[in-house]
């Protein structure tokens, strides 16, 4: 999915959180958004998700203004709030995927999504018994059931261990290799383990920098 942002500004009352942000992403790009807490990273994500209202002409998906955009199932979203997740009754991963998808999905599609995330063996596990890393990959599997063109990840590894984080980013790289546009929010200043194509750095005064980088051929990455 192509994304174009033109002079986006957003304020809470008199406090400017985002000041004249502009960027363009082509289908299959991988954007990392970084910055300290309070610099507007999550605010920008809410703008992209249509949760924060923006003026016409500021955000476009595949050349369509976000205010007239209808194909929201083309977007997948995984937040950092998984630690608050809990079902009050036993439910398996398979059942969770079948009831939480935006559209009816087949068992084969659910199996494919879990296999993509490397957690096929969790199909019949109680979702409340999963580790943080397993749960995050389950959430990505859920988001992939609608075959999204864009996957937005808001600090998805903030509360999971190092090994789970490595598996997580391998899975994300696989999806990017398949053509899914990735937007990843992180507070981590070290980006050496990510094969991103662009980086947006946000600052506490509302300003930002947007840079493009050369990255290795994803087809040559050892997954």
Backbone torsions as a table, in degrees:
resi	resn	phi	psi	omega
1	UNK	NA	133.1	176.4
2	UNK	-86.1	138.2	-178.7
3	UNK	-128.0	130.5	176.7
4	UNK	-129.1	126.3	178.3
5	UNK	-119.9	125.6	-175.8
6	UNK	-120.7	110.4	173.7
7	UNK	48.0	48.1	179.2
8	UNK	-74.1	127.5	173.8
9	UNK	-129.0	145.4	179.6
10	UNK	-148.8	136.4	-177.9
11	UNK	-132.1	150.9	167.9
12	UNK	-108.0	102.3	-174.0
13	UNK	65.6	-123.4	179.8
14	UNK	-93.4	0.2	-177.9
15	UNK	-95.1	115.5	178.1
16	UNK	-80.7	120.6	-179.4
17	UNK	-97.8	-38.1	178.1
18	UNK	-126.8	126.1	-175.7
19	UNK	-122.9	106.7	173.1
20	UNK	54.0	56.7	179.2
21	UNK	-87.9	128.1	177.2
22	UNK	-134.3	137.9	175.5
23	UNK	-163.6	160.8	175.5
24	UNK	-136.9	134.4	176.3
25	UNK	-125.9	137.5	174.5
26	UNK	-93.4	164.7	177.7
27	UNK	-58.1	133.3	179.5
28	UNK	89.1	0.2	176.1
29	UNK	-74.7	165.2	-178.3
30	UNK	-134.7	105.3	-178.5
31	UNK	-101.0	129.0	170.9
32	UNK	-103.8	128.6	175.5
33	UNK	-108.5	121.6	-178.2
34	UNK	-130.4	163.2	-178.5
35	UNK	154.3	161.6	-179.6
36	UNK	-72.1	167.6	176.2
37	UNK	-58.0	138.1	177.7
38	UNK	86.6	9.7	-179.0
39	UNK	-94.4	1.4	174.5
40	UNK	100.6	10.5	-177.9
41	UNK	-61.7	-51.8	-179.2
42	UNK	-69.6	-31.2	175.5
43	UNK	-61.4	-43.3	178.1
44	UNK	-63.2	-41.4	178.5
45	UNK	-61.1	-41.7	178.8
46	UNK	-64.7	-31.5	173.9
47	UNK	-65.7	-44.1	-179.8
48	UNK	-65.2	-30.8	-178.9
49	UNK	-86.8	-1.0	-179.9
50	UNK	79.7	9.6	-179.4
51	UNK	-81.8	-33.5	173.8
52	UNK	-100.8	124.1	-178.7
53	UNK	-68.8	136.6	177.1
54	UNK	-128.0	158.1	-179.4
55	UNK	-72.0	155.4	175.0
56	UNK	-57.0	143.1	175.1
57	UNK	88.4	4.6	-177.4
58	UNK	-99.2	-36.9	-178.8
59	UNK	-131.2	132.2	179.3
60	UNK	-129.7	136.0	170.6
61	UNK	-111.5	119.4	-177.4
62	UNK	47.9	46.7	176.0
63	UNK	70.6	10.3	178.6
64	UNK	-108.8	129.5	179.2
65	UNK	-57.7	135.9	-176.6
66	UNK	-60.2	-28.1	-179.4
67	UNK	-71.7	-11.5	177.2
68	UNK	-120.4	6.7	-177.7
69	UNK	-74.4	135.5	-176.3
70	UNK	-119.3	-20.4	-170.9
71	UNK	-89.1	60.6	-175.2
72	UNK	-69.1	-19.1	177.3
73	UNK	-69.3	-11.1	176.1
74	UNK	-76.6	-7.5	179.2
75	UNK	-107.8	133.2	171.3
76	UNK	-110.3	144.5	-176.1
77	UNK	-138.3	131.5	175.1
78	UNK	-128.5	121.5	-176.8
79	UNK	-95.5	-179.5	177.9
80	UNK	-96.4	8.7	-172.1
81	UNK	-92.4	18.3	-174.6
82	UNK	-63.7	-22.6	-177.6
83	UNK	-66.0	-19.0	178.3
84	UNK	-90.0	-1.8	-175.4
85	UNK	-73.9	135.8	175.5
86	UNK	-166.3	133.9	171.9
87	UNK	-100.7	140.2	-178.4
88	UNK	-83.6	-3.7	178.3
89	UNK	-136.8	156.0	-178.4
90	UNK	-63.6	132.4	176.3
91	UNK	-146.8	135.0	180.0
92	UNK	-82.1	165.1	176.8
93	UNK	-58.3	-42.9	-179.9
94	UNK	-60.9	-43.5	178.9
95	UNK	-66.0	-40.1	178.5
96	UNK	-59.4	-45.2	180.0
97	UNK	-66.5	-36.1	-175.9
98	UNK	-71.7	-30.7	-176.5
99	UNK	-95.9	-14.4	-173.9
100	UNK	-105.9	-3.1	178.6
101	UNK	-72.3	150.2	179.6
102	UNK	-72.4	-17.1	177.3
103	UNK	-143.7	162.2	-178.0
104	UNK	-64.7	130.4	-178.8
105	UNK	-123.7	153.1	179.3
106	UNK	-85.6	162.5	177.4
107	UNK	-61.9	-37.2	-179.7
108	UNK	-63.7	-36.8	177.8
109	UNK	-68.0	-36.9	177.5
110	UNK	-66.8	-41.6	177.9
111	UNK	-63.5	-40.7	179.6
112	UNK	-63.4	-42.8	-179.2
113	UNK	-64.4	-42.0	178.1
114	UNK	-66.7	-38.5	179.4
115	UNK	-65.6	-38.5	176.9
116	UNK	-59.2	-34.8	-178.7
117	UNK	-87.6	-3.3	179.3
118	UNK	73.5	26.9	-177.7
119	UNK	-131.0	32.8	-179.0
120	UNK	-59.2	-31.5	-177.6
121	UNK	-68.8	-9.8	-179.0
122	UNK	-90.2	3.2	-172.2
123	UNK	-47.3	-46.1	-174.7
124	UNK	-105.5	15.3	178.1
125	UNK	-80.6	146.7	173.3
126	UNK	-65.0	125.2	-174.0
127	UNK	-64.9	-24.6	178.6
128	UNK	-73.8	-11.1	-179.4
129	UNK	-98.2	2.3	-177.1
130	UNK	-77.7	151.1	172.2
131	UNK	-73.6	170.4	179.4
132	UNK	-59.6	-43.4	179.9
133	UNK	-65.7	-40.9	178.3
134	UNK	-65.1	-38.8	-179.7
135	UNK	-67.8	-40.1	178.3
136	UNK	-63.9	-41.0	177.8
137	UNK	-68.2	-30.5	174.1
138	UNK	-65.5	-39.6	178.0
139	UNK	-65.1	-36.9	176.4
140	UNK	-66.4	-42.4	177.4
141	UNK	-57.0	-42.3	177.7
142	UNK	-60.7	-44.8	-178.5
143	UNK	-66.0	-25.8	-177.5
144	UNK	-82.7	-9.9	-177.9
145	UNK	-63.8	-24.0	179.2
146	UNK	-94.6	12.0	-179.2
147	UNK	49.8	58.2	-176.0
148	UNK	-68.7	149.9	173.0
149	UNK	-86.0	-22.0	-176.9
150	UNK	-133.2	132.1	177.0
151	UNK	-120.4	120.0	-179.3
152	UNK	-106.9	125.0	-176.3
153	UNK	-122.0	113.4	-176.2
154	UNK	-99.4	95.0	-178.5
155	UNK	46.0	55.8	-172.5
156	UNK	-71.1	-15.8	-177.2
157	UNK	-109.5	18.1	-174.4
158	UNK	-61.4	-28.4	-173.9
159	UNK	-127.8	25.2	178.4
160	UNK	-120.0	160.3	-172.6
161	UNK	-75.1	171.0	-173.9
162	UNK	-61.6	-44.4	-178.0
163	UNK	-65.1	-43.2	177.8
164	UNK	-62.9	-36.4	177.9
165	UNK	-62.8	-41.5	179.1
166	UNK	-63.0	-45.9	178.3
167	UNK	-62.2	-40.1	-178.6
168	UNK	-59.5	-49.6	-176.0
169	UNK	-72.6	-27.8	172.3
170	UNK	-62.7	-41.6	178.7
171	UNK	-64.6	-40.8	179.0
172	UNK	-64.6	-41.6	177.3
173	UNK	-61.9	-37.1	177.3
174	UNK	-61.6	-43.8	179.6
175	UNK	-64.5	-39.9	177.6
176	UNK	-64.1	-38.5	177.1
177	UNK	-60.7	-31.2	179.8
178	UNK	-82.7	1.0	174.2
179	UNK	104.9	1.8	179.4
180	UNK	-77.0	129.0	174.6
181	UNK	-73.3	132.3	-175.9
182	UNK	-115.2	134.0	168.5
183	UNK	-123.6	116.7	-176.1
184	UNK	-118.4	124.0	175.9
185	UNK	-96.0	132.5	179.2
186	UNK	-146.5	149.9	172.7
187	UNK	-100.6	-1.1	-178.2
188	UNK	-78.2	126.1	-179.4
189	UNK	-76.1	-21.5	-179.8
190	UNK	-89.3	117.4	-177.4
191	UNK	-114.7	13.1	-173.5
192	UNK	-62.1	-24.5	-177.7
193	UNK	-89.3	1.8	-177.8
194	UNK	-109.2	136.6	-179.5
195	UNK	-99.3	60.5	-174.4
196	UNK	-86.3	161.0	178.9
197	UNK	-104.7	-23.2	-179.2
198	UNK	-142.8	153.4	175.3
199	UNK	-135.0	131.9	175.1
200	UNK	-111.8	119.0	178.1
201	UNK	-105.9	126.3	-176.7
202	UNK	-112.3	143.9	-175.4
203	UNK	-120.6	161.5	-172.6
204	UNK	-67.5	-18.0	178.6
205	UNK	-89.4	6.8	178.4
206	UNK	92.9	-10.6	179.5
207	UNK	-80.4	171.4	-175.7
208	UNK	-159.8	161.4	171.2
209	UNK	-129.2	142.5	-179.8
210	UNK	-125.3	124.1	-175.6
211	UNK	-131.4	149.2	174.9
212	UNK	-107.1	142.1	179.7
213	UNK	-130.7	154.5	171.4
214	UNK	-77.5	139.0	177.2
215	UNK	-131.8	161.5	-179.0
216	UNK	-70.4	160.1	177.1
217	UNK	-64.7	119.9	-177.7
218	UNK	-59.1	-27.5	-179.6
219	UNK	-67.6	-16.5	-179.6
220	UNK	-99.4	-0.7	-179.1
221	UNK	-74.1	136.0	178.9
222	UNK	-83.8	104.7	178.8
223	UNK	-88.6	NA	NA
